[in-house]
Amino acid sequence: MTAVTGAAGAVAYETCRTYADLVDRVRAGGLGPDPATQRITVAFTTRQAVRHDGRGTGYRNEVLSLRLAEAVGSCAVEPGTLPDSALDDCVGADVARLLEHPLLPVRVAALDVYLMHVTPHGPESGARPFPLPAGSSLEKSRVRAKAVAELIDLPPGGTVLVIGVVNSLLEALRGRGLRYVPCDLKGGVTEWGEPVVTDALAAAGRCDALLVSGMTLGNGTFEPLRRHAQQHDKQLVMFAQTGSAVLPRFLGQGVSAVCAEPYPFFWLDGGAGVVHRYRGPHGNSCQGGHI
């Protein structure tokens, strides 16, 4: 465990070496109240289809969200894969029980909402807010992409593995003179006809940094990517609607920066919003824990 400091220098929370370590720590009540005493009051899903003006392709999202007191935690799922029974399983259940649920997205959402309840995003937790102005879906997508892309510390000509293809992010990287390898389990092509690879670890070796969606928590692919970044001393920047409160717990343990975006997400309305940016020690080092 490594201490993470907030804006005033006080210890805000501790990071963990692995995802399993974090879950064990929560189960034991080491990061806050006993999770067996924390009950989920609301469980809901958000389903979205989008095709921005001027873009030739669209996409769909589905997200499971859980409410604990004032906090909401979330995990994205592949559209149509979450059974309706999952909501019934979650509502009224305690967090400890849900951390043992057979569905990984339920376990991730439960961990996220617990940590959001214990350490909400803010300066005390080491986060720096980045405002999203009101605007169209594409305008807000591009502003969020800028907030994420700025966390990559590479000179022009560097290559970024982008896991979880978001066209606005690719556009933002190109605007900085960075090359990229788009990667997604679904494969296909980008808005600009570029092939999307499906094997992240096979592509990681030829990239200088990794820019990774929090959805990797929900499909079980996060830990191999974290280990790769740590072992090869590469930047690993996470953009997280899934697990926005989970991923800052790995700063300095392979994760170099996080753009955390808890519910409600930018695509839900046209009003102003905010994302929360965390940086690891010295901006991009993976060898400590202080923000």
N, C-alpha and C positions, 0 to 999 in steps of 0.2 A: 504494500500500500504506500502511496505517496500523497502528501498533503498538497492541496490546491488552494491558493490564496485568492481572496476577493480583491476588489479595488482598493480597499482600505488596508490591506495587508493581513487581515485576520483570516484564520483558517476557515474556509467555507465548507470543504468536504475533502474526502480522500479518493484518489483514483485507484483502479484495480488492474492487475496484470493481465487477466483474462476475463472473458465473459462469464465463464463458469465460476470464477472467484467472486465476481460481482453478485451473481445470483445467490451463492452460498452466504455471502456477507449479509444480504438483505434478509434471507430466510432466518438467519441467526439473530436478527434485530440489531446488527452491528452498525447500521447507518441511520437508524431512526426507530420509530415505534414498532413493536411486534407486528409483522404483516398479518398475523392471524386475527388481530384486533381491528384491521382496516377493511371496511366493506365497500364494495362497489355499489353505488346507488343508481347509476344509469349506464347502460351499454347501448351503443348505436353504431350504425354504419353510414358512411357517406359515399355515394356513387356519383361519378361525374364523367361526362363525355365532353371533349373540347376540340375545337378546330379554330385556331386564332385567325383573324382577318389577315389575308395576305399569305397564309401558309397553305401548302398543298396537302398536308397530311394532318391527321388528328390522333387522339389517343383517349383511353379511358382509364379512370382510377377508381379503386374501391378501398376504403380505409375503415378498419375497426377502431372505435374509440371507447374508452372507459372513463367514467367520472368517479373520482374519490374526493369528497369534500369540495374544495375550490379548484382542484386540479383535473386536467384531462390528459390522458395518455393515449397514444395511437400507434397502430401498426398497419401498413398497407398490405393488401393481399392481391393476388391475381383476380381480376374481376370474375365473379361467378363461382369462386372456389370455396367461399366461407359458408358453411351450412347455417341455416336460420337458428338451429339449436344452440349455436355458439352464444348468441345473445342471451338466451334463457340460462345457459350455464354461468354466464358472467354476472348478471344482475342479482344483487343480494349476496353474492359470494364474497368471501374474504380473499385478500391478496395472496396469502400463503397457499390457499387451495388452488388459485388460478396459476400460480407459479409451477404447479404440477400438472396443469391441463395437458391433454394429449396433443392439442393443436399449438404449434409453435407461435403463430401470430397472437393467440390469446396470451401465451406466456410473456411475449415481448410487450404487448400493450399493458399487461398488469405490472410488469417491471417499470415501464415508462411512467405510468400514472403514479406509482408509489414514489419514484424518485422525483417526479415533478412536484408532488405534495411535500416531500422532505426538503428539496432544494430547488425552488422555482427559479427560472431564468431571471437574472438581474445582476447589477454590479457586485452585489454581495457574493454571488457565485462565480464571479470572474467574467461574466458576459458583458459585451458592449452592444447596445442596441443599434440597429441599422434601420432607419425608417423606410417604409414602402409608401410612396404617395398614392393617392387615389388615381384611378385610371382604368383603361380597358384591360382585358385579360392579357393581351400581348404586352402592353406597357408595363404592367406589374411583373410579368414574367421576366422581362428584360432587366428591370431594376433588381429583382432578386438574383438573377444570373450574375449581374455585376458584383453584388455583395458576396456571392460565392466565389467567383473567379478571382477576386482580389486577394483571397486567402492563399492562392497558389503563388509561391515565391520562386519563379523561374525566369531566366532571361528569354527574350525572343529566340525562337528556334527550338526551345525545349519541347519535349513530347509528353503529353498527359494521357493516361489511360482513364477514360470517362466511363464509369460503370453505372448504368441507369441512364439511358440516352434522353437528354432534354435538349431540344434544338436551340433554345435560347442560351444554354450554357456553352454549347459548341460555338455559337455565334460570338459569345463574349470572349472565349479563348482565342478565336481567330482574330478578334479585334486587338488582342494583346500580342499578336505575332507568334502565338504558340501553336504547335501541331498537336493533334490528338488522335487517339485510337478509340472509336466508339465501341462500347461493349454492352450487351444486354442478352439475357437468357433467351429472349424471343427471336434474336437475330434480326434479319431484314436489312433495310437501308435507312439512312438519315434523310432529312428533308432535301438534302442536296445530292442524293443518290450514292452516298458513300456506304460501303458495306459495313455492317455491324457484326463484330466478332462475338462469339458466344463463350469462349474459354478465357476467363479473366486472368488466371494465373499463367497461362501460356503466353498471353500478350504482355503481362506485367514486366517481364524481363527486358523488353525493348523500350520501356517507358521510363522517364525521369521522375515522374510523380503520379500519384493516384488521386482521382477525384471521384468519390464513391457515394452512392445513394444510401440513405439509412434503410432502404428496403432490403439490403443485404442481411440485416438482423433478422428479418422475417422469413427469409428463405435459407438461413443457415450458412451463408457464404462469407460473413463478416470476418470471423476469426482467421481463416487462412490468409485473407488480404491484410489484416492487421499484422500477422506474423511476418508476411513477406516484407511489408514496409519496415518493420522493426529490424529484421535480419539484414536488410540491404540498405538501411539508413536512407530511406526515401520518404518524401513528404506523403502523408495520407490525409487528405482533406475530405471531411464528410459533410454532405448537405442532407439535412435530416428533418423530414416530417415524421417519419417512423423513428421512434426512439430518440426524440430530441433531447430528453433529459438523461438518457442512457449513455449516449456517445461521449459527452464531455468527461465521463468517468474514465476514459482511456487516453486522455491527453497526457503526453509524455510516455505512454506505453504502446507506442506505435502510431497513434493518432496525433497529428500535428496541429490540426485546427478543425473547428466544427462551425457550420452555419446552422443553427437550431431554429426550427420553425414549428412551434406547437400549434395545435388547433386553436382558432380557426385559420385555415390555410389561405394563402394569397388568392387562390382561384375561387374562393367562396363568395366574395363580394367585391365591388369596385371601390370601396372606401379605403382610407389609409390603414396601414398595418405596420408591423415591425417584425424583423428577424433578429436573432441574438447571435453574435459572433464570439467565438472563443478561440484563442490562440495558445498553443503550447509554449514551453519555455523558449525564449530567444526567437520567437516567431515560427520557426519550423523544425527545431531540434526535437528529437524523440527521446532524449536522455534524462528528462526530469519531469516535474509535475507542476511547477508554478506558472501561473498565467500572467 
